[in-house]
Each structure stands twice: as structure tokens, then as C-alpha cells.
Amino acid sequence: MGIPLLQKAFVGAYIVKQHLARRKRYPLVLMLEPLFRCNLACAGCGKIDYPNEILNQRLPLADCLKAADECGAPVVSIAGGEPLLHKELPEVVKGLIARRKFVYLCTNALLMEKKLDQYEPSPFFVWSVHLDGDKEMHDKSVCQTGVYDRAVSAIKAAKERGFRVNINCTLFNNMDPERVAAFFDTVKGLGVDGITVSPGYAYERAPDQQHFLNREKTKHLFRDLFSRGNGGKNWSFSQSSLFLDFLAGNQTYHCTPWGNPTRTVFGWQRPCYLLGEGYAKSYKELMEETDWDSYGTGNYEKCADCMVHSGYEATAVKDVIAHPLKALGVALRGIRTEGPMAPEIPLDKQRPAQFVFSRHVELKLREVRESKARPKQPTAAE
């Protein structure tokens, strides 16, 4: 089972509570990025091209836990960069679990076996290992040989110690559905608990812009993939059945970027995990002062091709709660891979893209340099 019953119960109760309180916008998953530094240089990621003064920044333990308290989301996905480079990460995870948050620690697994002793198995904790296909596919994706083998070794070691382990797989436009299906069969054989799958989205910082998917290609790719796995039922996904149905073109959903708010070293990222168009100092400011209607497919040119889980999983989960029989039917029958697709969102009224991502980098650099220039204050012991 990709999503354990305990998590389903917690998240379901949380959503019902939000509906009873008549809250229009509320978070499901906190995307916590405590650092941008990484020990890989993947072609599809633009995080490590920040200046060293930014890459050397870390969100301290107190700020990580404060973000979870401010936000209140029942699930926390810790990403990066490579989170295991953060020295306080074991304490961050313990603090989140103590708050009964479901923690997904996203990692490329290069340091995972070395760090396993710093963590304990828990129904609230999942290792989420980045694997973009079989050995050849993944090593090419991360631009380094041998990474796939080390990730598989770490997965086996974690399973032997009783941890829950998922894989996080991003699919690009040059991927062969037959090979991806075979890869999913392989990770199933490793005892992996769930698969998180998402189409690659061409956000502006990514250095390789050639291999991302548009919405039409995304739908056909996932139909081809799911048709090789009994409508997807052969594999255990850590995602809602209706989000997977959306990827195959069977649902028309609008993005809910507030469902997965993102906290980084810059602050609370506007509007979502993939677009950095300004930052708020607090979660309250993010929610109340962001012009949410300016973003999403059909509203903004940058969002035109996005079908990523960070924007649409929350939409699908809310639909599951609102229409449980529809979700159950998809889960039992499998994803439909033939026939007409759901209507697409029209793009004729979307506003043009604005390229503003570098502004927050300039502000943070100024802040770091001013902090270094200030004379050190003597401590009480001095």
C-alpha cells in the first residue's frame, strides 16, 4: 500500500476539519528546503547554480520546526539540495515526528547508508529516494555513474532495518514507457513501499530545458505507462488515484499551489515549489498577500505545461474527499488508458511570463554580506 492507512486517516480527518471550518485555502504538504547545496549536479535541477554564499546557507532547527508549526500541514516533505548534508537534520526529523507530522525525507541516497543510524523507523517517517528509472536512465539523469547502484544498496539497507522507503521518480519526454514499466517492476521487487511519480516541468532555473514534458505529451506518456501495468494497479503509488487519473488525461483539475507551500532559506516561496517569484517573511503573509488567482495553468504562461504533484496532488486529494466513490472506482478499475481525454484548460487568457527569479538572490546576498560585515558581538563569557 503506497499510502499507509494511518496517514490516510490523519490527512482525511484534517481535510474534513478544514471543510467544516469553511477554509477556502489550506495546506496539505509543507515543502521544506533547509538548504540548496547538493552533492550531485543533475541536468534537470537549477538549485546548485546559486552563488556559494547562498549554497552555504542553512535553515536552522528552530526555523524548520517553526515553519511546520506556522503552516500546520499534516505532511512534511524535506527536500533540497541534498537534505542529508544538513547537520541538524536528525533533530529536524525527530521534532517533526514529535509533532505527529508524516515526514518524507527526499534524498539522492549517496549519504543514506552512512546516516541510517541517525534515524529510527517510525510510522511517521519515510525515506524518499530519488530514482529516475533503471541504472542507465538514472545515472544519465543525475550526470554521474554509479549513483543508481548506491541508491539501491541504501534502499536494501533501510528496508532491512525496518524503515519505510519510497522512490521519487520524475519522467521526462525522452523516456520509454516500456523501460519505465520494467523499472517499476524492479523496485517493486526491492520491497519499496511506494512510488511517487511526476512529469518533469521546465521551471526557469533548470539548465536542461530540452527534455521536459508539455501537457499533451504528459498524458500520452502516462497512458502508455499505465497500460503496461494493468491500469497502474500492478504498482503501489504514494499518490491519490485521482491524481494518477489526472496525469493520464482523465480529469480536468486546476492547480492549488497553496496546497504545498514551500519554506526555503529565502523565506516562504511565492507561489509554489517550482516558481520562485518572491518570498514572504511568514506563512500568514504568504497566504494573505499572494495573488493566487494570477498563477496556475490558464492564468500564467509559466504554468501552461505544468502537471506536477506539488500543484495538483492537493487538488486531487480534495476531490477524493468530495467524491469518494469516484476515487474508489478508479482505484478498483485502474487508470483508463484509452478513449477521449477530459477537456483541457484554455490558455487564451493567460498573462505573459515575468522573469523575476534573480531578485531574491540579490537581496539574500546583500543580507549575508551585511551580516558578515557587522562586528561580532561579545558573548557573556567574554
N, C-alpha and C positions, 0 to 999 in steps of 0.2 A: 504494500500500500504506500503510494508516494507521499500522501499527507496523513500522518497518524490521527486516529480518532480524537485523541486529547487535544491536538491543535485545532481540528475541525470544531470541536465543542467550544473551545475558548474563543476562537475567532467568530463563530456563529453567534454566540451569546453577546460578544462585543458589538457586532453589527446590529443585532436586534435592539440593543441598548441605545445605539446611535439613532436608529429609526424612531424609537419611542420618544427620544429627546428632540425629534424633528430637526436633526442636524443635516444640513444640505451637503456639507463637505467635511470629511473626516479621514484620517489616515488609516491604512491597513499595515503597511510595512515602512519602517524607518530605514532609509538607506544611509548607513553611517560610514563615511570615508575618513578614517582618522589620519590618513597620510596619502600622498601621491607617489612616494618612492616605490620602485619595484626592482626586482632582480631579473626581469625579462624586458624585452623591447619588442612587443607584438606589433605587427603591422596595422592591426585594426584598432589600436589604442593610442590616444594622444596625450595621456597623463604624464609620461616621463619626459616630455619635451619642455616642461616648466623649468625656469631657472633654478639653479641649485639652492638658492635661498628659500624658494617655495618648497622644493622637494625635501629640504631638511626640517620643515615644519611638522609638528605632530599635534593632534588634538589630545590634551591630557586626559587622564582618567576622569577627573571631575566633570569636564566638559562633555565627555562621551555619555556619562550617566545622566547629566543634566538634560542632554538632548532627548534621551529616552523618556525622562520624566515630563519634559515640556510637551513632547509630541503625543505620548500615550498610546502609540500603535502597539498592537499585541505581538508583532513580529519585528525583529531587527535583523537586517542583512548587513554584515560588516564586510565592506569591500575596500578597494584602494585604486591604485597601487597594490602592493602586497602586504596585507594586514599583519602577517607574522613577523614583519620587520619592526613592528611597534613593540617596544619593551614592556609596556603596561597592558598589553592585550589580554593576558590571562586574567588580570584583575578586572578588566572591562567585561569580559565574558562572565565571570563569576558575579559581578554586580548586576548584570542584566538578568541572569538566571535567577538571582535572589529576588528580582522584581517580577518573576514569572513571565518573562519575555521569551518567545521562541527565537533562538539565536542561530542564524545561518552564517557560518564563518567561511567566506569565499577566499579560496587560495589556489595558487598555481601548483602547490604541493611540493615545491623544491625544498622547503624547510619543514615540511609537515612531520615526517618521521622523527626528526631531531626534537621537535617541540611537543610531541604527543604527551609526554609525561607531565606537561604543564596544565593539562586539561583532564577533565573527568567525564565519563559517559553520563548523559542525562537525557530524559525525555524532552527537555527544553533546548537541547544543543545538537546541531548538525554540522558536520564538515561538508562544505560545498566545493568540490574540486573542479577546477576549470579543465574541461577536455573537449576540444573541438573536433572530435572524430577519432579515427584509428591512428596508429603510430605515425604513418606518413602524413596524414592530414593535419594532425595536431602539431607535430614538430614544425611543419611548414607554417602553420598559423602563428606560432609563437616565435618563429625565426631562430630556432635553436634545436639541435639534435639531442636526443636522449631525454627530453622532458617528459614525453609520454610514459616511458618505462619507469621513471622515478615517481610519476603520479600514480601509476598502477600499483607500484610497490607500497606507496604510502596508503592507498586505499585498502589494500590487503592487511597492512599492519593495524590500521584503525579498526577494521571490522573484527580482527582477532581480539582486540581489546574491548569490544562491545560498544563502539561508537556507532551512531547513525551516520551514514555517508551518502550524499547525493553527488551527482555530477551536474555541472553547469555548462551547457553546450550552445554555442552560437553558430547558426548556419548562414553561410554566405552564398552568393549566386553561382559560384563555380563548383558547388558540392553535388555529388552524385547520390540521389535518393537511395539507390541500392546499397551503396557503401555505408551510408549513414544508418540504414536499417540493420545492416550486419554489425555495425559498431554498437548500436543499442542492444542487440542480442549479446554481444561480448560483455558489455558492462552489466547486463542482467546476470550473466554467468559469474561475475565477480561478487555478486551479492549486494550490489549497490541498492540502496533503499528507494531512490527516486531520481528522476531526470528532470532538470529544468531546462527547457529549450526555448530559444528565441531567435528571430531573424536578425541578422546584422543590420544596423542602422547607421547611415552615413552622417554621424554628427561631425561638426566642423573641425574639431581638433584631431580627428583620426588621420594619420598620414597616408594610408591607403584608401583612396576614395573609389577605386575601380570595382571592388568585389562586394559591394553592399546591394541589398535587395530593394526593389520597389514593391509596391503592394500587390500588383498582379503576379509578379514572379514569386513573391512570398506564398501566395495562396496556392499556386500550382506546385511549388516545391513541397509544401506540407501535404497537399493531397497525394502527390506521388509517394511521399514518405509513409503516410498513414495507411495507404492502400497496401503497403508491403508488411504491415503489422496488424492485420485484422482490424482496420479502422483505428489503429493505435492501441488496441486492447492488449496486445502482446507485451507492452511495456508499462512500467509504473512511473507515471509523471507526478511531479510535486507541484502540479498546477491544476486549476479547475478544468473540468471537462468542457465548459463553455468557452474558456479562453482558447483551448486547443481547437474547438469548433470554429472559433473566430479566425484563427490562423489559416484554416482550410477554406475560408471564404463563406462560411455558412451563417455568420452573424454580422450585423451592422452595429458596431459599437463606436461611441465617441470616447476620446481619451479623458481620463480623470487624473491629471498629473499630481493633484494633491493627495491621491491615494498612496503614493510612495515618496514622501518628502525626503530631501537629501540634506544632510549636515556634513560639511567639509571644513577644512582649515580656513576657508574664506568666510564661512557662515552658513546660513540656510539658503540653498541654491534655488534661484528662480529660473524657470518654472518647474524643472524636473531634473531627474538624474542625468539626462543626456544633453540638455540645453542649459548652459550657464549664462544667463542674460541679466546678471545682477544678483545680489545677495542681501538677505535680511539679517538683522542682528539677533532676532528671536523668532521662535516658531509662530508666536502670535502675530508678529509683523508680517511674516511670510504669508500667513493665511488671510489676513485682513487687508493687506496693501498690495497684493499681487493681482493684476488684471487677468484673471484666469480665462476669461472669455476671448482673450487675444491669442490663445495658444490651442494647439490640437489640430488634427487633420481637418481641412476645410476652413480653418481660421488663420493659419500661418504657413507660409511657404516652406519653412524649415521642417515642418511636421508632416508634410504631404505624404511621404512614403513610410512613416513610422507605424509599426505594428508590435512594438516591443512590450514585453510583460510589465516593465516599470510604469507604462502608461495605461495599459489595457487590462491587466490582470485584476486590478481593483474594480474596474467596470464589470468584468465577467463575474467576479465573486458576488457583487451586489445583485447581479441578475440571477445567480444561483439561489440566493436567499429569497428573492422576489418570485422566482419561478422554479421551485424545486423539482417539480415533475418534468419540466423540460430538461433540466440538468441531469436528472436520473435517466431519462430516455437516452440522452447522448452517451452517458456513461455505460449503459447496458448494451446499446446497439453498436457503439463505436462511432468514430467521426465519419460523416458522409463524405465520400471522395469522388462522387460523380454527380451530374445534374447541375442545374443552374446555381449560381452563387447569389448571395444576398446583395442588395443594391449597395453601390459604393457611395461614399460621401462626396458630394460635388466640390470641386476646387475653384470654381469661378469667382468666389467672393473672398478668397484668402488674401491676407495682406502680404506684401513682399518681405523677403528676409532682411533683417537688420544684422550687421556684423559688429557685435559689441563685446565679444567674449574677452578681449585683451584688457579691458578697462579694470576689472577686478584684480588682475595680476599686477598692474601698475600700482594700484592702491595698496595691495598687500606688501609688495616690495618696499614701498615707501615706509610702511608701518614697521617692517622688520629692520630696515636700515636706521630709522629713527630710534628704535628700541636699542639697537647696538651702540648708537652714538651717545645715548644718555649715560652719565656716570653711574657706576654701580653704587647702590645704597648700602652702607654698612649694616651688618646684622647686629642683633643684641649681644651676641657672643664677642663681637669685635669691639 
